[in-house]
């Protein structure tokens, strides 16, 4: 029984741009290898933190929204805990209201992208 | 002297005690999910020091106050909102 999850994690700003991209690609591959279907993916880039985390005041934010089995989450979070490039992560299970909101958010993103084109 | 002070007639009665009806904004415009990812919406439920506002001030119902509290704590965990600050707004 697969559930909908949403994970946001922050990478340390010390990384160069391509290192950050490579870490994100690493986790995306890990998601896909374990049969998780990535529904939405957002990269908010370098943002200022509201308070210093690990003595750093900015970080690369990355959001993954996916559908996965329940037992996969422990594996994912273990990988996050081991990886010292990831400063902080948060995984949230999406209930039906959250899924409806996420769907609307995807459409809004698409429409703004279309508007920019 | 004392009489005419009592005879002061106000043109229209001073609206001091007219109680503005508080309502839960989530029930009113049917918001079902409070997202922890957009801090500027959550800032309305936090005072200057970044602390959570009580229900008697914001008027939200218990069910949505819990959702707001959880969303704010998640936003704080992700560094989107401060735990404690001054002159936040």
N, CA and C atoms of all chains as a GROMACS GRO file, in nm:
protein
  618
    1UNK      N    1   0.087  -0.117   0.000
    1UNK     CA    2   0.000   0.000   0.000
    1UNK      C    3   0.092   0.123   0.000
    2UNK      N    4   0.099   0.192  -0.112
    2UNK     CA    5   0.194   0.302  -0.119
    2UNK      C    6   0.126   0.431  -0.074
    3UNK      N    7   0.202   0.511  -0.004
    3UNK     CA    8   0.146   0.639   0.044
    3UNK      C    9   0.214   0.753  -0.028
    4UNK      N   10   0.154   0.871  -0.010
    4UNK     CA   11   0.213   0.993  -0.068
    4UNK      C   12   0.298   1.059   0.038
    5UNK      N   13   0.420   1.093   0.001
    5UNK     CA   14   0.509   1.159   0.096
    5UNK      C   15   0.565   1.285   0.033
    6UNK      N   16   0.618   1.371   0.119
    6UNK     CA   17   0.680   1.495   0.071
    6UNK      C   18   0.803   1.517   0.159
    7UNK      N   19   0.919   1.531   0.094
    7UNK     CA   20   1.042   1.548   0.170
    7UNK      C   21   1.107   1.680   0.130
    8UNK      N   22   1.144   1.759   0.230
    8UNK     CA   23   1.219   1.883   0.204
    8UNK      C   24   1.352   1.865   0.274
    9UNK      N   25   1.462   1.893   0.203
    9UNK     CA   26   1.590   1.886   0.274
    9UNK      C   27   1.678   2.003   0.232
   10UNK      N   28   1.774   2.037   0.321
   10UNK     CA   29   1.859   2.155   0.303
   10UNK      C   30   2.003   2.107   0.290
   11UNK      N   31   2.073   2.156   0.185
   11UNK     CA   32   2.214   2.121   0.165
   11UNK      C   33   2.300   2.237   0.213
   12UNK      N   34   2.417   2.202   0.262
   12UNK     CA   35   2.505   2.308   0.314
   12UNK      C   36   2.547   2.400   0.199
   13UNK      N   37   2.559   2.531   0.225
   13UNK     CA   38   2.597   2.626   0.119
   13UNK      C   39   2.742   2.610   0.077
   14UNK      N   40   2.822   2.533   0.156
   14UNK     CA   41   2.965   2.519   0.123
   14UNK      C   42   2.980   2.451  -0.013
   15UNK      N   43   2.881   2.368  -0.048
   15UNK     CA   44   2.892   2.293  -0.174
   15UNK      C   45   2.890   2.388  -0.293
   16UNK      N   46   2.962   2.350  -0.400
   16UNK     CA   47   2.948   2.428  -0.523
   16UNK      C   48   2.817   2.388  -0.589
   17UNK      N   49   2.779   2.465  -0.693
   17UNK     CA   50   2.647   2.443  -0.754
   17UNK      C   51   2.636   2.300  -0.805
   18UNK      N   52   2.742   2.252  -0.874
   18UNK     CA   53   2.724   2.119  -0.935
   18UNK      C   54   2.729   2.010  -0.828
   19UNK      N   55   2.802   2.033  -0.717
   19UNK     CA   56   2.798   1.932  -0.610
   19UNK      C   57   2.657   1.920  -0.556
   20UNK      N   58   2.592   2.038  -0.539
   20UNK     CA   59   2.455   2.036  -0.488
   20UNK      C   60   2.366   1.959  -0.585
   21UNK      N   61   2.383   1.989  -0.716
   21UNK     CA   62   2.300   1.920  -0.816
   21UNK      C   63   2.324   1.771  -0.809
   22UNK      N   64   2.452   1.734  -0.788
   22UNK     CA   65   2.486   1.591  -0.788
   22UNK      C   66   2.422   1.521  -0.668
   23UNK      N   67   2.420   1.588  -0.551
   23UNK     CA   68   2.355   1.528  -0.433
   23UNK      C   69   2.207   1.509  -0.458
   24UNK      N   70   2.148   1.612  -0.519
   24UNK     CA   71   2.003   1.603  -0.547
   24UNK      C   72   1.979   1.487  -0.642
   25UNK      N   73   2.067   1.474  -0.744
   25UNK     CA   74   2.049   1.366  -0.841
   25UNK      C   75   2.066   1.231  -0.771
   26UNK      N   76   2.160   1.225  -0.675
   26UNK     CA   77   2.182   1.101  -0.601
   26UNK      C   78   2.054   1.057  -0.532
   27UNK      N   79   1.987   1.152  -0.463
   27UNK     CA   80   1.867   1.114  -0.390
   27UNK      C   81   1.752   1.083  -0.484
   28UNK      N   82   1.751   1.154  -0.598
   28UNK     CA   83   1.642   1.127  -0.692
   28UNK      C   84   1.658   0.984  -0.744
   29UNK      N   85   1.785   0.946  -0.773
   29UNK     CA   86   1.808   0.810  -0.824
   29UNK      C   87   1.770   0.709  -0.716
   30UNK      N   88   1.802   0.741  -0.592
   30UNK     CA   89   1.770   0.649  -0.484
   30UNK      C   90   1.618   0.631  -0.476
   31UNK      N   91   1.545   0.739  -0.494
   31UNK     CA   92   1.399   0.730  -0.490
   31UNK      C   93   1.351   0.638  -0.601
   32UNK      N   94   1.405   0.661  -0.722
   32UNK     CA   95   1.352   0.585  -0.836
   32UNK      C   96   1.393   0.437  -0.826
   33UNK      N   97   1.516   0.413  -0.772
   33UNK     CA   98   1.559   0.272  -0.765
   33UNK      C   99   1.467   0.192  -0.674
   34UNK      N  100   1.418   0.256  -0.568
   34UNK     CA  101   1.337   0.181  -0.472
   34UNK      C  102   1.189   0.186  -0.507
   35UNK      N  103   1.160   0.212  -0.636
   35UNK     CA  104   1.021   0.202  -0.678
   35UNK      C  105   0.935   0.317  -0.630
   36UNK      N  106   0.997   0.430  -0.599
   36UNK     CA  107   0.914   0.545  -0.560
   36UNK      C  108   0.884   0.625  -0.686
   37UNK      N  109   0.760   0.673  -0.697
   37UNK     CA  110   0.723   0.748  -0.818
   37UNK      C  111   0.729   0.896  -0.779
   38UNK      N  112   0.827   0.969  -0.837
   38UNK     CA  113   0.842   1.110  -0.801
   38UNK      C  114   0.734   1.189  -0.874
   39UNK      N  115   0.646   1.255  -0.798
   39UNK     CA  116   0.535   1.327  -0.860
   39UNK      C  117   0.576   1.469  -0.891
   40UNK      N  118   0.649   1.530  -0.795
   40UNK     CA  119   0.683   1.671  -0.814
   40UNK      C  120   0.819   1.694  -0.751
   41UNK      N  121   0.894   1.788  -0.812
   41UNK     CA  122   1.030   1.812  -0.762
   41UNK      C  123   1.056   1.962  -0.775
   42UNK      N  124   1.097   2.025  -0.666
   42UNK     CA  125   1.120   2.171  -0.673
   42UNK      C  126   1.256   2.202  -0.614
   43UNK      N  127   1.328   2.292  -0.677
   43UNK     CA  128   1.456   2.335  -0.622
   43UNK      C  129   1.446   2.484  -0.592
   44UNK      N  130   1.445   2.518  -0.461
   44UNK     CA  131   1.425   2.658  -0.428
   44UNK      C  132   1.557   2.734  -0.431
   45UNK      N  133   1.668   2.660  -0.450
   45UNK     CA  134   1.797   2.728  -0.459
   45UNK      C  135   1.844   2.776  -0.324
   46UNK      N  136   1.936   2.873  -0.328
   46UNK     CA  137   1.998   2.921  -0.204
   46UNK      C  138   1.902   3.016  -0.134
   47UNK      N  139   1.863   2.979  -0.012
   47UNK     CA  140   1.774   3.068   0.063
   47UNK      C  141   1.838   3.101   0.197
   48UNK      N  142   1.796   3.218   0.251
   48UNK     CA  143   1.853   3.258   0.380
   48UNK      C  144   1.776   3.185   0.490
   49UNK      N  145   1.846   3.128   0.589
   49UNK     CA  146   1.778   3.057   0.697
   49UNK      C  147   1.734   3.157   0.803
   50UNK      N  148   1.627   3.123   0.875
   50UNK     CA  149   1.577   3.217   0.977
   50UNK      C  150   1.671   3.218   1.097
   51UNK      N  151   1.746   3.109   1.117
   51UNK     CA  152   1.844   3.106   1.227
   51UNK      C  153   1.959   3.019   1.179
   52UNK      N  154   2.082   3.044   1.230
   52UNK     CA  155   2.195   2.967   1.177
   52UNK      C  156   2.182   2.819   1.211
   53UNK      N  157   2.200   2.733   1.109
   53UNK     CA  158   2.203   2.588   1.130
   53UNK      C  159   2.346   2.544   1.102
   54UNK      N  160   2.406   2.472   1.197
   54UNK     CA  161   2.547   2.430   1.186
   54UNK      C  162   2.634   2.550   1.147
   55UNK      N  163   2.616   2.660   1.212
   55UNK     CA  164   2.696   2.783   1.194
   55UNK      C  165   2.683   2.839   1.052
   56UNK      N  166   2.580   2.798   0.977
   56UNK     CA  167   2.568   2.852   0.841
   56UNK      C  168   2.435   2.925   0.833
   57UNK      N  169   2.429   3.034   0.757
   57UNK     CA  170   2.305   3.112   0.759
   57UNK      C  171   2.229   3.098   0.628
   58UNK      N  172   2.282   3.021   0.530
   58UNK     CA  173   2.203   2.999   0.408
   58UNK      C  174   2.210   2.851   0.374
   59UNK      N  175   2.126   2.810   0.279
   59UNK     CA  176   2.127   2.667   0.242
   59UNK      C  177   2.051   2.647   0.112
   60UNK      N  178   2.082   2.534   0.043
   60UNK     CA  179   2.009   2.498  -0.079
   60UNK      C  180   1.888   2.416  -0.036
   61UNK      N  181   1.769   2.465  -0.073
   61UNK     CA  182   1.648   2.390  -0.038
   61UNK      C  183   1.608   2.302  -0.155
   62UNK      N  184   1.560   2.179  -0.126
   62UNK     CA  185   1.512   2.090  -0.232
   62UNK      C  186   1.388   2.018  -0.183
   63UNK      N  187   1.287   2.011  -0.269
   63UNK     CA  188   1.161   1.945  -0.230
   63UNK      C  189   1.136   1.828  -0.324
   64UNK      N  190   1.101   1.712  -0.266
   64UNK     CA  191   1.057   1.596  -0.345
   64UNK      C  192   0.919   1.558  -0.298
   65UNK      N  193   0.829   1.538  -0.395
   65UNK     CA  194   0.697   1.485  -0.356
   65UNK      C  195   0.681   1.354  -0.431
   66UNK      N  196   0.654   1.243  -0.362
   66UNK     CA  197   0.660   1.114  -0.429
   66UNK      C  198   0.561   1.019  -0.364
   67UNK      N  199   0.547   0.904  -0.429
   67UNK     CA  200   0.460   0.800  -0.378
   67UNK      C  201   0.550   0.679  -0.352
   68UNK      N  202   0.547   0.626  -0.229
   68UNK     CA  203   0.642   0.518  -0.199
   68UNK      C  204   0.581   0.426  -0.094
   69UNK      N  205   0.650   0.312  -0.076
   69UNK     CA  206   0.607   0.219   0.028
   69UNK      C  207   0.647   0.276   0.164
   70UNK      N  208   0.580   0.227   0.267
   70UNK     CA  209   0.607   0.281   0.400
   70UNK      C  210   0.747   0.251   0.447
   71UNK      N  211   0.796   0.127   0.416
   71UNK     CA  212   0.925   0.090   0.476
   71UNK      C  213   1.041   0.160   0.407
   72UNK      N  214   1.016   0.221   0.293
   72UNK     CA  215   1.126   0.287   0.221
   72UNK      C  216   1.172   0.412   0.296
   73UNK      N  217   1.081   0.473   0.372
   73UNK     CA  218   1.113   0.602   0.434
   73UNK      C  219   1.229   0.588   0.532
   74UNK      N  220   1.232   0.477   0.608
   74UNK     CA  221   1.341   0.460   0.706
   74UNK      C  222   1.475   0.457   0.634
   75UNK      N  223   1.476   0.387   0.518
   75UNK     CA  224   1.603   0.379   0.442
   75UNK      C  225   1.646   0.519   0.397
   76UNK      N  226   1.546   0.595   0.347
   76UNK     CA  227   1.578   0.728   0.294
   76UNK      C  228   1.633   0.817   0.405
   77UNK      N  229   1.568   0.812   0.522
   77UNK     CA  230   1.609   0.903   0.629
   77UNK      C  231   1.744   0.858   0.683
   78UNK      N  232   1.773   0.728   0.680
   78UNK     CA  233   1.905   0.682   0.725
   78UNK      C  234   2.011   0.740   0.633
   79UNK      N  235   1.982   0.740   0.502
   79UNK     CA  236   2.080   0.796   0.407
   79UNK      C  237   2.100   0.945   0.434
   80UNK      N  238   1.989   1.014   0.466
   80UNK     CA  239   2.002   1.158   0.496
   80UNK      C  240   2.089   1.178   0.619
   81UNK      N  241   2.067   1.093   0.720
   81UNK     CA  242   2.139   1.111   0.847
   81UNK      C  243   2.288   1.089   0.824
   82UNK      N  244   2.320   0.995   0.735
   82UNK     CA  245   2.462   0.961   0.715
   82UNK      C  246   2.531   1.067   0.631
   83UNK      N  247   2.454   1.134   0.542
   83UNK     CA  248   2.518   1.225   0.447
   83UNK      C  249   2.542   1.358   0.517
   84UNK      N  250   2.672   1.399   0.528
   84UNK     CA  251   2.695   1.522   0.603
   84UNK      C  252   2.671   1.646   0.517
   85UNK      N  253   2.644   1.626   0.384
   85UNK     CA  254   2.614   1.744   0.303
   85UNK      C  255   2.474   1.794   0.331
   86UNK      N  256   2.388   1.703   0.385
   86UNK     CA  257   2.249   1.743   0.410
   86UNK      C  258   2.241   1.795   0.553
   87UNK      N  259   2.205   1.922   0.567
   87UNK     CA  260   2.203   1.982   0.700
   87UNK      C  261   2.078   1.939   0.775
   88UNK      N  262   1.962   1.938   0.703
   88UNK     CA  263   1.837   1.912   0.772
   88UNK      C  264   1.738   1.854   0.673
   89UNK      N  265   1.651   1.766   0.720
   89UNK     CA  266   1.552   1.707   0.628
   89UNK      C  267   1.423   1.690   0.706
   90UNK      N  268   1.310   1.686   0.631
   90UNK     CA  269   1.180   1.666   0.695
   90UNK      C  270   1.092   1.590   0.598
   91UNK      N  271   1.043   1.474   0.639
   91UNK     CA  272   0.954   1.394   0.555
   91UNK      C  273   0.815   1.397   0.615
   92UNK      N  274   0.715   1.420   0.530
   92UNK     CA  275   0.578   1.436   0.580
   92UNK      C  276   0.488   1.347   0.496
   93UNK      N  277   0.398   1.275   0.564
   93UNK     CA  278   0.300   1.196   0.489
   93UNK      C  279   0.184   1.287   0.450
   94UNK      N  280   0.139   1.274   0.324
   94UNK     CA  281   0.034   1.365   0.277
   94UNK      C  282  -0.102   1.297   0.288
   95UNK      N  283  -0.194   1.357   0.361
   95UNK     CA  284  -0.332   1.304   0.362
   95UNK      C  285  -0.406   1.361   0.241
   96UNK      N  286  -0.536   1.330   0.232
   96UNK     CA  287  -0.605   1.364   0.106
   96UNK      C  288  -0.612   1.515   0.086
   97UNK      N  289  -0.628   1.591   0.196
   97UNK     CA  290  -0.632   1.736   0.178
   97UNK      C  291  -0.497   1.786   0.129
   98UNK      N  292  -0.390   1.727   0.186
   98UNK     CA  293  -0.256   1.773   0.147
   98UNK      C  294  -0.229   1.738   0.002
   99UNK      N  295  -0.279   1.619  -0.041
   99UNK     CA  296  -0.256   1.581  -0.180
   99UNK      C  297  -0.329   1.676  -0.274
  100UNK      N  298  -0.453   1.714  -0.236
  100UNK     CA  299  -0.528   1.807  -0.322
  100UNK      C  300  -0.453   1.939  -0.332
  101UNK      N  301  -0.400   1.985  -0.218
  101UNK     CA  302  -0.325   2.110  -0.218
  101UNK      C  303  -0.202   2.097  -0.305
  102UNK      N  304  -0.133   1.983  -0.296
  102UNK     CA  305  -0.010   1.965  -0.374
  102UNK      C  306  -0.043   1.964  -0.523
  103UNK      N  307  -0.156   1.900  -0.559
  103UNK     CA  308  -0.194   1.897  -0.701
  103UNK      C  309  -0.215   2.040  -0.750
  104UNK      N  310  -0.287   2.119  -0.668
  104UNK     CA  311  -0.313   2.258  -0.710
  104UNK      C  312  -0.181   2.333  -0.725
  105UNK      N  313  -0.087   2.302  -0.634
  105UNK     CA  314   0.041   2.374  -0.637
  105UNK      C  315   0.116   2.341  -0.766
  106UNK      N  316   0.105   2.214  -0.814
  106UNK     CA  317   0.173   2.175  -0.937
  106UNK      C  318   0.112   2.251  -1.053
  107UNK      N  319  -0.024   2.256  -1.056
  107UNK     CA  320  -0.087   2.327  -1.168
  107UNK      C  321  -0.048   2.474  -1.166
  108UNK      N  322  -0.043   2.531  -1.044
  108UNK     CA  323  -0.009   2.674  -1.038
  108UNK      C  324   0.132   2.693  -1.092
  109UNK      N  325   0.220   2.599  -1.057
  109UNK     CA  326   0.359   2.613  -1.102
  109UNK      C  327   0.362   2.605  -1.254
  110UNK      N  328   0.281   2.509  -1.309
  110UNK     CA  329   0.283   2.491  -1.454
  110UNK      C  330   0.229   2.617  -1.520
  111UNK      N  331   0.121   2.671  -1.465
  111UNK     CA  332   0.061   2.787  -1.534
  111UNK      C  333   0.157   2.905  -1.528
  112UNK      N  334   0.227   2.922  -1.414
  112UNK     CA  335   0.320   3.037  -1.411
  112UNK      C  336   0.435   3.010  -1.509
  113UNK      N  337   0.479   2.884  -1.518
  113UNK     CA  338   0.588   2.854  -1.612
  113UNK      C  339   0.540   2.886  -1.754
  114UNK      N  340   0.412   2.846  -1.783
  114UNK     CA  341   0.361   2.871  -1.918
  114UNK      C  342   0.354   3.022  -1.940
  115UNK      N  343   0.310   3.095  -1.836
  115UNK     CA  344   0.295   3.240  -1.854
  115UNK      C  345   0.431   3.304  -1.885
  116UNK      N  346   0.537   3.249  -1.820
  116UNK     CA  347   0.667   3.313  -1.845
  116UNK      C  348   0.712   3.289  -1.988
  117UNK      N  349   0.673   3.171  -2.042
  117UNK     CA  350   0.728   3.139  -2.176
  117UNK      C  351   0.687   3.242  -2.279
  118UNK      N  352  -2.313   7.332   3.772
  118UNK     CA  353  -2.209   7.284   3.682
  118UNK      C  354  -2.230   7.133   3.659
  119UNK      N  355  -2.264   7.061   3.767
  119UNK     CA  356  -2.267   6.916   3.751
  119UNK      C  357  -2.378   6.876   3.656
  120UNK      N  358  -2.495   6.953   3.659
  120UNK     CA  359  -2.607   6.905   3.577
  120UNK      C  360  -2.567   6.901   3.430
  121UNK      N  361  -2.509   7.020   3.380
  121UNK     CA  362  -2.496   7.018   3.233
  121UNK      C  363  -2.393   6.913   3.190
  122UNK      N  364  -2.303   6.871   3.282
  122UNK     CA  365  -2.210   6.768   3.232
  122UNK      C  366  -2.287   6.639   3.207
  123UNK      N  367  -2.395   6.616   3.290
  123UNK     CA  368  -2.469   6.492   3.264
  123UNK      C  369  -2.557   6.508   3.142
  124UNK      N  370  -2.585   6.634   3.102
  124UNK     CA  371  -2.676   6.651   2.988
  124UNK      C  372  -2.600   6.642   2.855
  125UNK      N  373  -2.471   6.606   2.865
  125UNK     CA  374  -2.400   6.599   2.736
  125UNK      C  375  -2.464   6.490   2.653
  126UNK      N  376  -2.515   6.529   2.535
  126UNK     CA  377  -2.577   6.428   2.449
  126UNK      C  378  -2.480   6.399   2.335
  127UNK      N  379  -2.450   6.271   2.316
  127UNK     CA  380  -2.363   6.240   2.202
  127UNK      C  381  -2.449   6.234   2.077
  128UNK      N  382  -2.399   6.285   1.966
  128UNK     CA  383  -2.479   6.278   1.843
  128UNK      C  384  -2.500   6.130   1.811
  129UNK      N  385  -2.385   6.056   1.800
  129UNK     CA  386  -2.406   5.911   1.782
  129UNK      C  387  -2.329   5.842   1.894
  130UNK      N  388  -2.388   5.740   1.957
  130UNK     CA  389  -2.324   5.679   2.077
  130UNK      C  390  -2.184   5.628   2.042
  131UNK      N  391  -2.086   5.650   2.129
  131UNK     CA  392  -1.948   5.606   2.100
  131UNK      C  393  -1.945   5.454   2.091
  132UNK      N  394  -1.888   5.399   1.978
  132UNK     CA  395  -1.892   5.254   1.956
  132UNK      C  396  -1.772   5.194   2.027
  133UNK      N  397  -1.778   5.187   2.162
  133UNK     CA  398  -1.664   5.129   2.235
  133UNK      C  399  -1.687   4.978   2.246
  134UNK      N  400  -1.808   4.945   2.289
  134UNK     CA  401  -1.825   4.804   2.327
  134UNK      C  402  -1.891   4.724   2.216
  135UNK      N  403  -1.886   4.774   2.092
  135UNK     CA  404  -1.945   4.691   1.986
  135UNK      C  405  -1.848   4.576   1.959
  136UNK      N  406  -1.889   4.451   1.990
  136UNK     CA  407  -1.794   4.339   1.981
  136UNK      C  408  -1.790   4.292   1.835
  137UNK      N  409  -1.668   4.294   1.775
  137UNK     CA  410  -1.657   4.249   1.636
  137UNK      C  411  -1.662   4.096   1.641
  138UNK      N  412  -1.749   4.036   1.564
  138UNK     CA  413  -1.768   3.891   1.571
  138UNK      C  414  -1.641   3.823   1.517
  139UNK      N  415  -1.578   3.739   1.603
  139UNK     CA  416  -1.456   3.669   1.558
  139UNK      C  417  -1.501   3.545   1.481
  140UNK      N  418  -1.428   3.507   1.378
  140UNK     CA  419  -1.464   3.385   1.305
  140UNK      C  420  -1.337   3.311   1.269
  141UNK      N  421  -1.353   3.182   1.244
  141UNK     CA  422  -1.237   3.102   1.206
  141UNK      C  423  -1.220   3.115   1.055
  142UNK      N  424  -1.109   3.176   1.015
  142UNK     CA  425  -1.091   3.208   0.871
  142UNK      C  426  -1.076   3.081   0.789
  143UNK      N  427  -1.038   2.968   0.853
  143UNK     CA  428  -1.022   2.845   0.775
  143UNK      C  429  -1.157   2.784   0.745
  144UNK      N  430  -1.247   2.793   0.843
  144UNK     CA  431  -1.381   2.740   0.819
  144UNK      C  432  -1.453   2.829   0.719
  145UNK      N  433  -1.433   2.962   0.732
  145UNK     CA  434  -1.509   3.055   0.648
  145UNK      C  435  -1.471   3.036   0.503
  146UNK      N  436  -1.338   3.044   0.469
  146UNK     CA  437  -1.308   3.027   0.326
  146UNK      C  438  -1.256   2.886   0.296
  147UNK      N  439  -1.303   2.788   0.380
  147UNK     CA  440  -1.286   2.646   0.350
  147UNK      C  441  -1.143   2.609   0.309
  148UNK      N  442  -1.046   2.656   0.390
  148UNK     CA  443  -0.909   2.611   0.366
  148UNK      C  444  -0.895   2.477   0.439
  149UNK      N  445  -0.848   2.375   0.368
  149UNK     CA  446  -0.846   2.244   0.432
  149UNK      C  447  -0.706   2.206   0.476
  150UNK      N  448  -0.603   2.260   0.408
  150UNK     CA  449  -0.467   2.218   0.441
  150UNK      C  450  -0.382   2.342   0.459
  151UNK      N  451  -0.305   2.344   0.570
  151UNK     CA  452  -0.218   2.459   0.598
  151UNK      C  453  -0.077   2.414   0.565
  152UNK      N  454  -0.017   2.480   0.466
  152UNK     CA  455   0.111   2.437   0.414
  152UNK      C  456   0.224   2.493   0.500
  153UNK      N  457   0.319   2.407   0.537
  153UNK     CA  458   0.430   2.456   0.620
  153UNK      C  459   0.538   2.518   0.534
  154UNK      N  460   0.518   2.519   0.400
  154UNK     CA  461   0.628   2.565   0.315
  154UNK      C  462   0.619   2.713   0.281
  155UNK      N  463   0.503   2.779   0.305
  155UNK     CA  464   0.504   2.923   0.274
  155UNK      C  465   0.495   3.003   0.404
  156UNK      N  466   0.610   3.052   0.450
  156UNK     CA  467   0.613   3.117   0.581
  156UNK      C  468   0.535   3.247   0.586
  157UNK      N  469   0.516   3.318   0.471
  157UNK     CA  470   0.452   3.448   0.484
  157UNK      C  471   0.304   3.434   0.520
  158UNK      N  472   0.244   3.318   0.486
  158UNK     CA  473   0.106   3.298   0.532
  158UNK      C  474   0.105   3.270   0.681
  159UNK      N  475   0.206   3.193   0.726
  159UNK     CA  476   0.208   3.153   0.868
  159UNK      C  477   0.245   3.270   0.959
  160UNK      N  478   0.308   3.373   0.902
  160UNK     CA  479   0.350   3.484   0.986
  160UNK      C  480   0.232   3.555   1.049
  161UNK      N  481   0.112   3.536   0.988
  161UNK     CA  482  -0.004   3.606   1.044
  161UNK      C  483  -0.046   3.544   1.178
  162UNK      N  484   0.005   3.423   1.210
  162UNK     CA  485  -0.039   3.357   1.332
  162UNK      C  486   0.069   3.361   1.439
  163UNK      N  487   0.164   3.453   1.421
  163UNK     CA  488   0.280   3.457   1.510
  163UNK      C  489   0.297   3.603   1.553
  164UNK      N  490   0.339   3.623   1.679
  164UNK     CA  491   0.352   3.764   1.722
  164UNK      C  492   0.492   3.814   1.690
  165UNK      N  493   0.528   3.931   1.743
  165UNK     CA  494   0.656   3.992   1.703
  165UNK      C  495   0.773   3.904   1.743
  166UNK      N  496   0.761   3.835   1.859
  166UNK     CA  497   0.876   3.754   1.898
  166UNK      C  498   0.878   3.621   1.827
  167UNK      N  499   0.785   3.596   1.736
  167UNK     CA  500   0.785   3.468   1.666
  167UNK      C  501   0.710   3.362   1.742
  168UNK      N  502   0.637   3.403   1.849
  168UNK     CA  503   0.563   3.303   1.925
  168UNK      C  504   0.422   3.286   1.867
  169UNK      N  505   0.364   3.168   1.888
  169UNK     CA  506   0.232   3.137   1.833
  169UNK      C  507   0.126   3.223   1.901
  170UNK      N  508   0.031   3.278   1.823
  170UNK     CA  509  -0.076   3.359   1.881
  170UNK      C  510  -0.184   3.267   1.936
  171UNK      N  511  -0.246   3.302   2.050
  171UNK     CA  512  -0.352   3.216   2.104
  171UNK      C  513  -0.480   3.226   2.023
  172UNK      N  514  -0.569   3.131   2.043
  172UNK     CA  515  -0.693   3.127   1.964
  172UNK      C  516  -0.781   3.245   1.996
  173UNK      N  517  -0.778   3.295   2.121
  173UNK     CA  518  -0.870   3.405   2.155
  173UNK      C  519  -0.834   3.530   2.077
  174UNK      N  520  -0.708   3.539   2.027
  174UNK     CA  521  -0.670   3.657   1.948
  174UNK      C  522  -0.703   3.629   1.801
  175UNK      N  523  -0.662   3.515   1.750
  175UNK     CA  524  -0.681   3.491   1.606
  175UNK      C  525  -0.823   3.441   1.579
  176UNK      N  526  -0.886   3.381   1.679
  176UNK     CA  527  -1.024   3.339   1.658
  176UNK      C  528  -1.037   3.210   1.580
  177UNK      N  529  -0.926   3.136   1.562
  177UNK     CA  530  -0.939   3.014   1.481
  177UNK      C  531  -0.996   2.902   1.569
  178UNK      N  532  -1.059   2.805   1.502
  178UNK     CA  533  -1.121   2.694   1.579
  178UNK      C  534  -1.010   2.597   1.620
  179UNK      N  535  -1.043   2.510   1.714
  179UNK     CA  536  -0.942   2.423   1.776
  179UNK      C  537  -0.876   2.334   1.672
  180UNK      N  538  -0.959   2.278   1.582
  180UNK     CA  539  -0.907   2.184   1.483
  180UNK      C  540  -0.800   2.251   1.397
  181UNK      N  541  -0.826   2.374   1.354
  181UNK     CA  542  -0.729   2.441   1.264
  181UNK      C  543  -0.616   2.503   1.342
  182UNK      N  544  -0.640   2.539   1.470
  182UNK     CA  545  -0.529   2.592   1.550
  182UNK      C  546  -0.421   2.485   1.564
  183UNK      N  547  -0.464   2.357   1.581
  183UNK     CA  548  -0.363   2.250   1.592
  183UNK      C  549  -0.287   2.238   1.461
  184UNK      N  550  -0.360   2.248   1.348
  184UNK     CA  551  -0.290   2.235   1.219
  184UNK      C  552  -0.192   2.350   1.200
  185UNK      N  553  -0.235   2.470   1.240
  185UNK     CA  554  -0.146   2.586   1.226
  185UNK      C  555  -0.023   2.566   1.314
  186UNK      N  556  -0.045   2.519   1.437
  186UNK     CA  557   0.068   2.500   1.529
  186UNK      C  558   0.166   2.398   1.470
  187UNK      N  559   0.113   2.289   1.414
  187UNK     CA  560   0.202   2.187   1.359
  187UNK      C  561   0.278   2.241   1.239
  188UNK      N  562   0.207   2.319   1.154
  188UNK     CA  563   0.274   2.373   1.034
  188UNK      C  564   0.385   2.469   1.074
  189UNK      N  565   0.359   2.550   1.177
  189UNK     CA  566   0.459   2.648   1.220
  189UNK      C  567   0.580   2.576   1.277
  190UNK      N  568   0.554   2.468   1.354
  190UNK     CA  569   0.669   2.398   1.412
  190UNK      C  570   0.752   2.332   1.303
  191UNK      N  571   0.684   2.282   1.198
  191UNK     CA  572   0.760   2.222   1.088
  191UNK      C  573   0.840   2.329   1.015
  192UNK      N  574   0.778   2.447   0.994
  192UNK     CA  575   0.849   2.556   0.925
  192UNK      C  576   0.970   2.599   1.008
  193UNK      N  577   0.953   2.599   1.138
  193UNK     CA  578   1.068   2.638   1.224
  193UNK      C  579   1.179   2.534   1.210
  194UNK      N  580   1.139   2.407   1.205
  194UNK     CA  581   1.242   2.301   1.194
  194UNK      C  582   1.322   2.320   1.067
  195UNK      N  583   1.255   2.362   0.960
  195UNK     CA  584   1.324   2.375   0.831
  195UNK      C  585   1.391   2.511   0.816
  196UNK      N  586   1.391   2.592   0.922
  196UNK     CA  587   1.460   2.719   0.911
  196UNK      C  588   1.384   2.821   0.830
  197UNK      N  589   1.256   2.792   0.796
  197UNK     CA  590   1.179   2.891   0.721
  197UNK      C  591   1.126   2.998   0.815
  198UNK      N  592   1.107   2.960   0.943
  198UNK     CA  593   1.057   3.057   1.041
  198UNK      C  594   1.148   3.050   1.164
  199UNK      N  595   1.170   3.164   1.231
  199UNK     CA  596   1.258   3.162   1.347
  199UNK      C  597   1.187   3.104   1.469
  200UNK      N  598   1.268   3.048   1.562
  200UNK     CA  599   1.207   3.002   1.688
  200UNK      C  600   1.176   3.123   1.774
  201UNK      N  601   1.277   3.213   1.783
  201UNK     CA  602   1.252   3.334   1.863
  201UNK      C  603   1.325   3.448   1.796
  202UNK      N  604   1.260   3.563   1.788
  202UNK     CA  605   1.323   3.677   1.724
  202UNK      C  606   1.260   3.802   1.781
  203UNK      N  607   1.307   3.920   1.736
  203UNK     CA  608   1.237   4.041   1.777
  203UNK      C  609   1.206   4.123   1.652
  204UNK      N  610   1.094   4.197   1.659
  204UNK     CA  611   1.046   4.280   1.548
  204UNK      C  612   1.042   4.199   1.420
  205UNK      N  613   0.972   4.087   1.431
  205UNK     CA  614   0.961   3.998   1.315
  205UNK      C  615   0.887   4.069   1.202
  206UNK      N  616   0.778   4.142   1.237
  206UNK     CA  617   0.690   4.194   1.131
  206UNK      C  618   0.742   4.327   1.079
   0.00000   0.00000   0.00000
